[in-house]
């Protein structure tokens, strides 16, 4: 894959741990100037500018994006990764539980995209990658809120592609399956084994396997890919 010739200004929301951190580290490895957000403003990878932001709070996003652009220039690559879960079977799920997950995962991505898109339009070039989940396509009991939020990202990417495709801006979705992170490591061993049994690859992904797909979609090599949903799930969600 073509390496960036000059450092690009990259922003990764929720870049302090798990998949988001691996994505930030991959862009750093490729020589880009990377800013990450976390709610605490701490915990980002070495070499990245770590900024405090809550994607449910527009003012905090405004401040973080302004700081990222002051340090690295207008955002050229946005990876909207910040997300939460609040699992519960539908009959027990409160309105607040549904709304808070949607507000972070779906509306939070909208808020972030909206704030960086103007400078991309001026440059007539930009890369937007939204981090969804196999759950958004495949479904999962106890995750009506999470599944709805993650499938909604596909609609955002495809509408954006229709709006901005002629301006050199791409918008794509990456849908990871089960990934080796602190969250999956905390699951009981029998639960982990049952998940692995359902995955044709027979294993969880390393976060870097997701990060490399994201970095490809953000590259010049992927200039003609937009509105796509790329599963990185070992075959778990085939056909969904």
C-alpha positions in Angstrom: 0.0 0.0 0.0 1.2 3.5 -0.8 2.6 5.2 2.2 1.7 8.9 2.8 4.3 11.2 1.2 3.5 14.0 3.6 1.9 13.5 7.1 -1.8 13.8 7.0 -3.9 15.2 9.9 -5.8 12.2 11.3 -8.4 12.2 14.1 -9.5 9.0 15.8 -12.3 9.3 18.4 -12.0 6.9 21.3 -8.4 6.3 20.4 -7.2 5.5 23.9 -7.8 1.8 24.0 -8.8 -1.3 22.1 -9.5 -0.9 18.4 -9.2 2.9 18.4 -5.8 2.8 19.9 -4.6 0.2 17.4 -5.9 2.4 14.6 -4.1 5.4 15.9 -0.9 3.5 16.3 -1.2 2.2 12.7 -1.5 5.8 11.3 1.4 6.9 13.5 3.5 4.0 12.1 2.7 5.2 8.6 4.0 8.7 9.4 0.8 10.6 9.9 0.1 13.3 12.4 -2.5 11.8 14.7 -4.9 13.2 17.3 -7.1 11.0 19.5 -9.9 11.8 21.8 -10.8 10.1 25.0 -13.3 11.3 27.6 -10.5 11.8 30.2 -8.1 13.4 27.7 -5.5 10.8 28.7 -4.4 7.3 27.7 -3.6 7.8 24.0 -0.7 6.1 22.3 2.8 7.6 22.4 3.3 10.1 19.6 -0.4 11.0 19.3 -2.0 14.2 20.6 -4.5 13.1 23.1 -7.5 15.4 23.7 -10.4 15.4 26.0 -13.8 15.1 24.2 -17.2 13.5 24.8 -18.9 12.9 21.4 -22.3 13.5 23.1 -21.1 17.1 23.9 -20.8 19.4 20.8 -18.8 22.0 22.7 -16.2 19.5 23.9 -15.9 18.2 20.3 -15.5 21.8 19.0 -12.6 22.4 21.4 -10.9 19.1 20.6 -11.1 19.5 16.9 -9.8 23.1 17.1 -6.8 21.8 19.1 -6.1 19.0 16.7 -6.3 21.4 13.7 -4.1 23.9 15.4 -1.5 21.3 16.0 -1.7 19.3 12.7 -3.8 21.3 10.2 -7.4 20.6 9.0 -8.5 17.0 9.5 -7.9 15.0 6.4 -8.8 11.5 7.8 -11.5 11.0 10.4 -12.0 7.6 12.1 -15.3 7.7 14.2 -14.7 4.9 16.7 -15.9 6.2 20.0 -18.7 3.9 21.3 -20.3 2.3 24.4 -22.5 -0.7 25.2 -25.3 -1.0 27.7 -26.6 -4.6 27.1 -30.0 -5.7 28.2 -32.8 -7.8 26.8 -35.4 -5.6 25.1 -38.1 -6.1 27.7 -35.8 -4.9 30.4 -34.1 -2.1 28.3 -34.9 1.4 29.5 -35.5 4.3 27.2 -32.5 5.9 28.7 -30.3 2.9 27.9 -31.4 2.9 24.3 -31.0 6.6 23.8 -27.6 6.9 25.5 -26.1 4.2 23.3 -27.6 5.8 20.2 -26.4 9.3 21.3 -22.8 8.1 21.7 -22.4 5.6 18.9 -24.6 7.1 16.1 -25.3 10.7 16.9 -21.8 11.1 18.2 -20.4 10.0 14.8 -22.8 12.5 13.1 -21.6 15.3 15.4 -17.9 14.5 14.6 -18.3 14.1 10.9 -20.3 17.3 10.7 -17.5 19.3 12.4 -14.7 18.1 10.1 -16.5 17.9 6.7 -16.3 21.6 5.8 -12.5 21.6 5.6 -12.5 18.4 3.6 -14.9 20.0 1.1 -12.6 23.0 0.8 -9.7 20.7 0.0 -11.8 18.4 -2.2 -10.3 15.4 -0.5 -11.1 13.5 2.7 -11.4 10.1 4.2 -14.1 9.2 6.7 -14.2 5.7 8.2 -17.0 4.8 10.6 -16.3 1.9 13.0 -19.4 -0.3 13.1 -19.7 -3.9 14.3 -20.7 -7.3 13.0 -23.6 -6.9 15.5 -25.0 -4.1 13.4 -25.5 -6.6 10.5 -25.8 -10.0 12.2 -27.8 -9.0 15.3 -27.1 -10.1 18.9 -29.6 -10.8 21.8 -29.4 -8.1 24.5 -28.0 -5.5 22.1 -31.0 -3.9 20.4 -29.6 -0.5 21.2 -26.0 -1.3 20.1 -27.1 -3.1 16.9 -29.4 -0.2 15.9 -26.6 2.3 16.5 -24.0 0.4 14.5 -26.3 -0.4 11.6 -27.2 3.3 11.5 -23.6 4.2 10.6 -24.1 2.4 7.3 -26.9 4.9 6.4 -24.7 7.8 7.3 -21.8 6.6 5.2 -24.0 5.9 2.2 -25.8 9.2 2.4 -22.5 11.0 2.8 -21.2 9.2 -0.3 -24.2 10.4 -2.3 -23.7 14.0 -1.0 -19.9 14.3 -1.2 -18.6 11.6 -3.6 -17.9 14.2 -6.4 -15.7 16.2 -4.0 -13.0 13.6 -3.5 -14.4 12.6 -0.1 -15.0 8.9 0.7 -17.1 7.5 3.6 -16.8 3.8 4.5 -17.8 1.5 7.3 -15.6 -1.1 8.9 -17.5 -3.8 10.8 -15.2 -5.7 13.2 -16.2 -9.0 14.7 -14.8 -10.4 17.9 -11.4 -8.7 18.7 -8.8 -9.6 21.2 -9.2 -6.7 23.6 -9.6 -6.2 27.4 -13.4 -6.5 26.9 -13.2 -10.0 25.3 -10.4 -11.1 27.6 -12.7 -10.5 30.6 -15.4 -12.9 29.3 -15.6 -16.3 30.9 -13.5 -18.9 29.1 -16.6 -21.0 28.1 -18.2 -17.9 26.6 -15.0 -17.1 24.6 -14.9 -20.7 23.4 -18.5 -20.6 22.2 -17.9 -17.4 20.3 -14.8 -18.9 18.6 -16.7 -21.9 17.6 -19.1 -19.7 15.6 -16.3 -17.9 13.7 -15.1 -19.7 10.6 -11.6 -18.4 11.2 -11.7 -20.1 14.7 -10.1 -17.2 16.5 -10.6 -13.6 17.6 -8.9 -10.8 15.5 -5.9 -8.9 16.6 -6.8 -5.2 16.8 -4.1 -4.4 14.2 -6.0 -6.5 11.7 -8.8 -4.0 11.9 -6.4 -1.0 12.0 -4.8 -2.1 8.7 -8.1 -2.2 6.9 -9.0 1.2 8.2 -5.6 2.6 7.0 -6.2 1.1 3.6 -9.6 2.8 3.3 -7.9 6.1 4.3 -5.2 5.7 1.6 -5.0 7.0 -2.0 -5.2 3.3 -3.1 -8.9 3.3 -1.9 -9.9 6.5 -3.6 -12.7 4.7 -5.6 -14.2 2.9 -2.6 -17.0 4.7 -0.9 -20.2 3.7 0.8 -18.8 0.2 1.4 -19.1 -2.0 4.4 -16.0 -4.0 5.0 -16.4 -6.8 7.6 -13.3 -7.8 9.5 -14.9 -10.7 11.4 -13.3 -14.0 10.3 -16.4 -14.8 8.3 -18.8 -14.7 11.2 -21.4 -12.4 9.5 -21.2 -13.8 6.0 -24.0 -12.6 3.8 -25.4 -10.0 6.3 
